Amino acid sequence: MEIPTLDGRVKLKIPEGTQTGKQFRIRGKGVAPVRGGGAGDLMCRVAVETPVNLGRRQRELLEEFRSSLEGDDSHSPKTTGFFDGVKRFFGDL
């Protein structure tokens, strides 16, 4: 994806599975300090858009995809919370 910066556009590779709110740092492409020195870092926050106004065939394909995932929560980043990780950590000791 091309990101506009103060010096022009730069390419940023966004890995698959990136969730909304994830931040990426582009080093040296931010604003320079008033008192001199090198440019700071530019922080880019990802906003994933959900499709709307889908056609009948598009809805059918999404429904087919959803049904193929039933019972398998390994694809979802929200299946386990922070405390589940803590429990698992202390349970393995």
N, C-alpha and C positions, 0 to 999 in steps of 0.2 A: 504494500500500500504506500502511496506517496503522501508525505506529510509536509505541509507548508511550514517553513521556518523563516527567520529574519534574513537568511542568506539565500533563500530559494527553497526548492523542494528536495527532500531526501527520501530514500526508500526505507521502509521499516517492515521487516518480516514479522508477521503475527502468526504464531503457531496455531495449528488446529486445536480446537477445544478451549480456546481462550474465552473466559467468561467476562461479562459486563463488570466494569470497575477495575479490571487489571490495569496496572500502570507500567509503562515502558519508559526508560530513560534514554534520551539521545544526547550523548556527551558532547559538550562544546557547541551546541546549537541554540542555547538559550540567550538571555540578555546579559550583556557585559556589565560589570560593576561600574558605578558612576566614578569612582576614584581610580579607575584603571585596572588592568589585569585581564586575564582571559575570559572568554564568554562562559557563562554558566551552562547548566544542563537543561534541556527541554524535556518536560514530563508530559507524556501522552497517555490519556486515559481512554480505554476501549469502551465503546457503547454498542452492544449487539442489538440489532433491530430485529423485531419479530414480524414476519410477513402478515399483512392484513388483506382483506378483500380477495381471498383465494377463490379460484374457480372450483367447480365440482371435482374435476380430475385431480387437481392439486390437493384438495382435502382428502380424497381417497388415498393418495400416495402417502400423505402424512399419517393418516389413520393406520395404513398398512405398516408403516415404519414404527409407530407407537406400539402396535400389537406385537411386532417382532421383538420388542424390548421387554415385554411383560415378564416379571419375575427375575429379571436381571438388573440389579441396581448398581452394578459396577461402573456403568457409564455416567452416573449422575454425581456431580461434585458435592451435592447437598445431602447425600444419603447418610453420612456420618457427621456428627458435629464435633466440636472441639473437645467436649467432655468424653465422648466415645473414644477419641484418641488418647486422652489421659488415662482412662480406664484400661485400655489395651496396653499402654506403656507400663503401668504399674502391675497389671496382671501378668505380664511376661517376665517380671523380675524373679 
